[in-house]
Amino acid sequence: MTQTGINLWKDRLKASSIHLGISLLIAALAAVLVFGLWYPYPYREASGGRTLFLLVVTVDVILGPLVTFAVFNRAKPRTELVRDLAIVGLVQLAALSYGLWSVCVARPVHLVFEFDRFRAVHGVEVPDDLLGKVPDGIRAMPLTGPTVLAVRAFRDVNEESTATIQALSGLPLSARPDLWEPYAQAQQRVLAVAKPLSALRQRFPGKTAEIDAAVAASGRRADQLMYLPMVARQSFWTVLVDAESAAVCGYLPLDSF
């Protein structure tokens, strides 16, 4: 290989490495947004946030530097080289923006108490035609992480039968804004169906360390906690609630149904 060819490879490797570093920095900033706001724990696992983000970012971070490696050549006129690199950067930025938009649309927006369980509701699950029926004081699509809500009691038999039919057709009750109410109004209903934490220990004797860690993280004693199952996009989890206030205190990756 000639010295010119060696220099070309060195230049391409250097340009590609710089591009990779910039891409990783942008990916890190995107991770702060995704996991700090849209998919906080436990939704990065329970709702597939980690998988979605890694899919989007990995493709973007790898392809951009590879294309730069392919097109970079100092022998090109400066204006042509700048144009090529600008096009690569714009295409990569557009792809990342579209990917993040997709992740945002699929984000969890509420954790809803639904009679005997919690359900993580995601933005894509909420029907657009019901967004106008969101009760006062509730944000339909918060961008700062899921809020805790509850499904209210049915007003009459007709509403119950209609909602049940739609639920059987694939629209969960918890995804219907017209049935939402503030979580505080469901306090007594939550406590009536929640189970003591001791029962969870009996069901999962091999998970004592994980349960103890969740209790410690909650800042409460074990006898001050109860639990309910949680339905998420990819798995079933367990929600810990305060035995007096019903406040959500923690999560466990256990299927407690």
C-alpha positions as a Markdown table, in Angstrom:
| # | Residue | x | y | z |
|---|---|---|---|---|
| 1 | Met | 0.0 | 0.0 | 0.0 |
| 2 | Thr | 1.3 | 3.4 | -0.9 |
| 3 | Gln | 1.9 | 6.2 | 1.6 |
| 4 | Thr | -1.0 | 8.1 | 0.1 |
| 5 | Gly | -3.3 | 5.0 | 0.7 |
| 6 | Ile | -2.0 | 4.7 | 4.3 |
| 7 | Asn | -2.7 | 8.4 | 4.9 |
| 8 | Leu | -6.2 | 8.0 | 3.5 |
| 9 | Trp | -7.0 | 5.2 | 5.9 |
| 10 | Lys | -5.6 | 7.1 | 8.8 |
| 11 | Asp | -7.6 | 10.2 | 7.9 |
| 12 | Arg | -10.8 | 8.1 | 7.6 |
| 13 | Leu | -10.2 | 6.4 | 10.9 |
| 14 | Lys | -9.6 | 9.7 | 12.6 |
| 15 | Ala | -12.7 | 11.3 | 11.1 |
| 16 | Ser | -14.8 | 8.3 | 11.9 |
| 17 | Ser | -13.5 | 8.2 | 15.5 |
| 18 | Ile | -14.3 | 11.9 | 16.0 |
| 19 | His | -17.8 | 11.3 | 14.6 |
| 20 | Leu | -18.2 | 8.3 | 16.9 |
| 21 | Gly | -17.3 | 10.3 | 19.9 |
| 22 | Ile | -19.8 | 13.0 | 19.0 |
| 23 | Ser | -22.4 | 10.4 | 18.4 |
| 24 | Leu | -21.8 | 8.8 | 21.7 |
| 25 | Leu | -22.1 | 12.1 | 23.5 |
| 26 | Ile | -25.4 | 12.9 | 21.8 |
| 27 | Ala | -26.6 | 9.4 | 22.6 |
| 28 | Ala | -25.7 | 10.0 | 26.3 |
| 29 | Leu | -27.7 | 13.2 | 26.3 |
| 30 | Ala | -30.6 | 11.3 | 24.7 |
| 31 | Ala | -30.3 | 8.6 | 27.4 |
| 32 | Val | -30.7 | 11.3 | 30.1 |
| 33 | Leu | -33.9 | 12.4 | 28.5 |
| 34 | Val | -35.4 | 8.9 | 27.9 |
| 35 | Phe | -34.5 | 7.3 | 31.2 |
| 36 | Gly | -34.6 | 10.4 | 33.3 |
| 37 | Leu | -38.1 | 11.6 | 32.1 |
| 38 | Trp | -39.9 | 9.2 | 29.8 |
| 39 | Tyr | -38.9 | 5.8 | 31.1 |
| 40 | Pro | -37.8 | 6.1 | 34.8 |
| 41 | Tyr | -37.4 | 2.9 | 36.8 |
| 42 | Pro | -39.1 | 0.4 | 36.5 |
| 43 | Tyr | -40.5 | 1.4 | 33.1 |
| 44 | Arg | -37.1 | 1.1 | 31.3 |
| 45 | Glu | -37.5 | -2.7 | 31.9 |
| 46 | Ala | -41.2 | -3.2 | 32.4 |
| 47 | Ser | -42.3 | -1.1 | 29.4 |
| 48 | Gly | -39.3 | -2.0 | 27.1 |
| 49 | Gly | -37.8 | 1.5 | 27.2 |
| 50 | Arg | -34.2 | 0.2 | 27.4 |
| 51 | Thr | -34.8 | -2.1 | 24.4 |
| 52 | Leu | -36.4 | 0.6 | 22.3 |
| 53 | Phe | -33.7 | 3.1 | 23.1 |
| 54 | Leu | -30.8 | 0.8 | 22.4 |
| 55 | Leu | -32.3 | -0.2 | 19.1 |
| 56 | Val | -32.6 | 3.4 | 18.0 |
| 57 | Val | -29.3 | 4.6 | 19.3 |
| 58 | Thr | -27.2 | 1.6 | 18.3 |
| 59 | Val | -28.1 | 1.8 | 14.7 |
| 60 | Asp | -27.7 | 5.5 | 14.6 |
| 61 | Val | -24.3 | 5.5 | 16.4 |
| 62 | Ile | -22.9 | 2.8 | 14.3 |
| 63 | Leu | -24.1 | 3.8 | 10.8 |
| 64 | Gly | -23.1 | 7.5 | 11.1 |
| 65 | Pro | -19.4 | 6.9 | 11.7 |
| 66 | Leu | -19.3 | 4.1 | 9.2 |
| 67 | Val | -20.7 | 6.4 | 6.5 |
| 68 | Thr | -18.2 | 9.1 | 7.5 |
| 69 | Phe | -15.4 | 6.5 | 7.2 |
| 70 | Ala | -16.6 | 5.7 | 3.6 |
| 71 | Val | -17.0 | 9.3 | 2.3 |
| 72 | Phe | -14.1 | 11.1 | 4.0 |
| 73 | Asn | -11.3 | 11.9 | 1.7 |
| 74 | Arg | -9.0 | 15.0 | 1.9 |
| 75 | Ala | -8.4 | 14.8 | -1.8 |
| 76 | Lys | -11.9 | 16.1 | -2.4 |
| 77 | Pro | -12.5 | 19.8 | -2.8 |
| 78 | Arg | -13.2 | 21.3 | 0.7 |
| 79 | Thr | -16.7 | 22.4 | -0.2 |
| 80 | Glu | -17.5 | 18.9 | -1.5 |
| 81 | Leu | -16.1 | 17.3 | 1.7 |
| 82 | Val | -18.0 | 19.7 | 4.0 |
| 83 | Arg | -21.2 | 19.0 | 2.0 |
| 84 | Asp | -20.8 | 15.3 | 2.3 |
| 85 | Leu | -20.1 | 15.4 | 6.0 |
| 86 | Ala | -23.0 | 17.8 | 6.5 |
| 87 | Ile | -25.4 | 15.5 | 4.7 |
| 88 | Val | -24.2 | 12.5 | 6.8 |
| 89 | Gly | -24.8 | 14.5 | 10.0 |
| 90 | Leu | -28.2 | 15.8 | 8.9 |
| 91 | Val | -29.4 | 12.3 | 7.9 |
| 92 | Gln | -28.1 | 10.9 | 11.2 |
| 93 | Leu | -29.8 | 13.6 | 13.2 |
| 94 | Ala | -33.0 | 13.1 | 11.3 |
| 95 | Ala | -32.9 | 9.4 | 12.0 |
| 96 | Leu | -32.2 | 9.9 | 15.7 |
| 97 | Ser | -35.0 | 12.5 | 16.0 |
| 98 | Tyr | -37.5 | 10.1 | 14.4 |
| 99 | Gly | -36.3 | 7.3 | 16.7 |
| 100 | Leu | -36.7 | 9.4 | 19.8 |
| 101 | Trp | -40.1 | 10.6 | 18.6 |
| 102 | Ser | -41.1 | 6.9 | 18.3 |
| 103 | Val | -39.8 | 6.2 | 21.8 |
| 104 | Cys | -41.6 | 9.2 | 23.1 |
| 105 | Val | -44.9 | 8.2 | 21.6 |
| 106 | Ala | -44.6 | 4.7 | 23.1 |
| 107 | Arg | -43.7 | 6.0 | 26.6 |
| 108 | Pro | -45.7 | 5.2 | 29.7 |
| 109 | Val | -47.9 | 8.1 | 30.7 |
| 110 | His | -49.7 | 6.8 | 33.7 |
| 111 | Leu | -49.7 | 4.0 | 36.3 |
| 112 | Val | -53.4 | 3.3 | 36.8 |
| 113 | Phe | -55.0 | 1.4 | 39.6 |
| 114 | Glu | -57.6 | -0.9 | 37.9 |
| 115 | Phe | -59.8 | -2.5 | 40.6 |
| 116 | Asp | -57.4 | -5.2 | 41.8 |
| 117 | Arg | -54.1 | -4.3 | 40.0 |
| 118 | Phe | -52.0 | -1.6 | 38.5 |
| 119 | Arg | -51.5 | -1.2 | 34.8 |
| 120 | Ala | -48.9 | 0.9 | 33.0 |
| 121 | Val | -50.7 | 2.9 | 30.3 |
| 122 | His | -48.6 | 4.0 | 27.3 |
| 123 | Gly | -49.3 | 6.9 | 25.0 |
| 124 | Val | -50.1 | 4.8 | 22.0 |
| 125 | Glu | -52.8 | 2.9 | 24.0 |
| 126 | Val | -54.9 | 6.0 | 24.7 |
| 127 | Pro | -57.5 | 6.6 | 22.0 |
| 128 | Asp | -57.3 | 10.1 | 20.5 |
| 129 | Asp | -61.1 | 10.5 | 20.4 |
| 130 | Leu | -61.2 | 10.2 | 24.2 |
| 131 | Leu | -58.5 | 12.8 | 25.0 |
| 132 | Gly | -61.2 | 15.5 | 25.2 |
| 133 | Lys | -62.8 | 13.6 | 28.1 |
| 134 | Val | -59.8 | 13.9 | 30.5 |
| 135 | Pro | -61.1 | 15.0 | 33.9 |
| 136 | Asp | -60.0 | 18.4 | 35.1 |
| 137 | Gly | -56.7 | 18.5 | 37.0 |
| 138 | Ile | -55.3 | 15.4 | 35.1 |
| 139 | Arg | -52.7 | 15.8 | 32.3 |
| 140 | Ala | -53.5 | 13.3 | 29.6 |
| 141 | Met | -50.0 | 12.9 | 28.2 |
| 142 | Pro | -47.4 | 14.1 | 30.7 |
| 143 | Leu | -43.8 | 14.4 | 29.4 |
| 144 | Thr | -42.1 | 14.2 | 32.8 |
| 145 | Gly | -42.8 | 10.6 | 33.6 |
| 146 | Pro | -45.9 | 8.5 | 34.5 |
| 147 | Thr | -48.4 | 9.8 | 37.0 |
| 148 | Val | -50.4 | 7.6 | 39.3 |
| 149 | Leu | -54.2 | 7.5 | 38.6 |
| 150 | Ala | -57.1 | 5.2 | 39.2 |
| 151 | Val | -60.1 | 3.9 | 37.3 |
| 152 | Arg | -63.2 | 5.3 | 38.8 |
| 153 | Ala | -66.4 | 3.3 | 39.7 |
| 154 | Phe | -68.9 | 2.9 | 36.8 |
| 155 | Arg | -71.8 | 5.3 | 36.9 |
| 156 | Asp | -74.4 | 2.8 | 35.8 |
| 157 | Val | -74.8 | -0.7 | 34.3 |
| 158 | Asn | -74.8 | 0.6 | 30.7 |
| 159 | Glu | -71.4 | 2.3 | 31.2 |
| 160 | Glu | -70.1 | -0.9 | 32.8 |
| 161 | Ser | -71.3 | -3.2 | 30.0 |
| 162 | Thr | -70.0 | -0.8 | 27.2 |
| 163 | Ala | -66.6 | -0.5 | 28.9 |
| 164 | Thr | -66.4 | -4.3 | 29.4 |
| 165 | Ile | -67.1 | -5.0 | 25.8 |
| 166 | Gln | -64.5 | -2.5 | 24.7 |
| 167 | Ala | -62.0 | -4.0 | 27.1 |
| 168 | Leu | -62.6 | -7.4 | 25.6 |
| 169 | Ser | -62.0 | -5.8 | 22.2 |
| 170 | Gly | -58.5 | -4.7 | 23.3 |
| 171 | Leu | -59.1 | -1.3 | 25.0 |
| 172 | Pro | -58.1 | -1.6 | 28.7 |
| 173 | Leu | -60.2 | 0.3 | 31.1 |
| 174 | Ser | -57.1 | 2.0 | 32.4 |
| 175 | Ala | -56.4 | 3.5 | 28.9 |
| 176 | Arg | -59.7 | 5.3 | 28.8 |
| 177 | Pro | -59.4 | 9.0 | 29.9 |
| 178 | Asp | -63.1 | 9.2 | 30.6 |
| 179 | Leu | -62.7 | 6.7 | 33.4 |
| 180 | Trp | -59.6 | 8.2 | 35.1 |
| 181 | Glu | -59.7 | 9.8 | 38.5 |
| 182 | Pro | -57.1 | 11.1 | 40.9 |
| 183 | Tyr | -55.4 | 8.3 | 42.7 |
| 184 | Ala | -56.1 | 9.8 | 46.1 |
| 185 | Gln | -59.8 | 9.1 | 45.6 |
| 186 | Ala | -59.1 | 5.4 | 45.3 |
| 187 | Gln | -57.2 | 5.1 | 48.5 |
| 188 | Gln | -59.6 | 2.9 | 50.4 |
| 189 | Arg | -60.3 | 0.7 | 47.3 |
| 190 | Val | -56.5 | 0.1 | 46.9 |
| 191 | Leu | -56.1 | -0.8 | 50.6 |
| 192 | Ala | -59.1 | -3.1 | 50.5 |
| 193 | Val | -57.5 | -5.4 | 47.8 |
| 194 | Ala | -53.8 | -5.0 | 48.5 |
| 195 | Lys | -52.1 | -7.9 | 50.3 |
| 196 | Pro | -49.6 | -7.8 | 53.1 |
| 197 | Leu | -45.9 | -8.0 | 52.2 |
| 198 | Ser | -45.6 | -11.2 | 54.3 |
| 199 | Ala | -47.7 | -13.0 | 51.7 |
| 200 | Leu | -45.3 | -11.9 | 49.0 |
| 201 | Arg | -42.4 | -13.4 | 51.0 |
| 202 | Gln | -44.2 | -16.7 | 51.3 |
| 203 | Arg | -44.9 | -16.8 | 47.6 |
| 204 | Phe | -41.3 | -16.0 | 46.6 |
| 205 | Pro | -39.0 | -17.5 | 49.3 |
| 206 | Gly | -36.1 | -17.4 | 46.9 |
| 207 | Lys | -36.5 | -13.6 | 46.3 |
| 208 | Thr | -36.0 | -12.5 | 49.9 |
| 209 | Ala | -32.9 | -10.4 | 49.1 |
| 210 | Glu | -34.7 | -8.5 | 46.3 |
| 211 | Ile | -37.8 | -7.9 | 48.5 |
| 212 | Asp | -35.6 | -6.7 | 51.4 |
| 213 | Ala | -33.8 | -4.3 | 49.1 |
| 214 | Ala | -37.1 | -2.9 | 47.8 |
| 215 | Val | -38.3 | -2.4 | 51.4 |
| 216 | Ala | -35.2 | -0.6 | 52.4 |
| 217 | Ala | -35.4 | 1.6 | 49.3 |
| 218 | Ser | -39.0 | 2.5 | 50.2 |
| 219 | Gly | -37.9 | 4.0 | 53.5 |
| 220 | Arg | -40.6 | 2.0 | 55.4 |
| 221 | Arg | -40.7 | -1.1 | 57.5 |
| 222 | Ala | -42.0 | -4.3 | 56.0 |
| 223 | Asp | -45.1 | -4.3 | 58.1 |
| 224 | Gln | -45.9 | -0.8 | 56.7 |
| 225 | Leu | -46.1 | -2.1 | 53.2 |
| 226 | Met | -48.6 | -4.0 | 51.1 |
| 227 | Tyr | -48.5 | -5.1 | 47.4 |
| 228 | Leu | -50.5 | -5.4 | 44.2 |
| 229 | Pro | -49.6 | -6.9 | 40.8 |
| 230 | Met | -48.7 | -4.6 | 37.9 |
| 231 | Val | -49.3 | -5.2 | 34.2 |
| 232 | Ala | -46.8 | -3.6 | 31.9 |
| 233 | Arg | -46.0 | -3.9 | 28.2 |
| 234 | Gln | -43.5 | -6.7 | 28.4 |
| 235 | Ser | -43.9 | -8.3 | 31.8 |
| 236 | Phe | -45.7 | -8.4 | 35.1 |
| 237 | Trp | -44.3 | -6.6 | 38.1 |
| 238 | Thr | -45.3 | -6.0 | 41.7 |
| 239 | Val | -46.1 | -2.6 | 43.2 |
| 240 | Leu | -45.4 | -1.8 | 46.9 |
| 241 | Val | -47.9 | 0.5 | 48.5 |
| 242 | Asp | -48.0 | 2.2 | 51.9 |
| 243 | Ala | -50.4 | 0.3 | 54.2 |
| 244 | Glu | -52.0 | 3.5 | 55.5 |
| 245 | Ser | -51.9 | 6.0 | 52.6 |
| 246 | Ala | -51.8 | 3.6 | 49.6 |
| 247 | Ala | -49.0 | 5.7 | 48.2 |
| 248 | Val | -46.8 | 3.9 | 45.7 |
| 249 | Cys | -43.5 | 3.1 | 47.4 |
| 250 | Gly | -41.6 | 0.8 | 45.2 |
| 251 | Tyr | -41.5 | -1.9 | 42.5 |
| 252 | Leu | -40.3 | -5.5 | 42.2 |
| 253 | Pro | -39.8 | -7.6 | 39.0 |
| 254 | Leu | -42.0 | -10.3 | 40.3 |
| 255 | Asp | -45.2 | -11.7 | 38.8 |
| 256 | Ser | -47.5 | -11.6 | 41.8 |
| 257 | Phe | -50.8 | -12.5 | 40.0 |
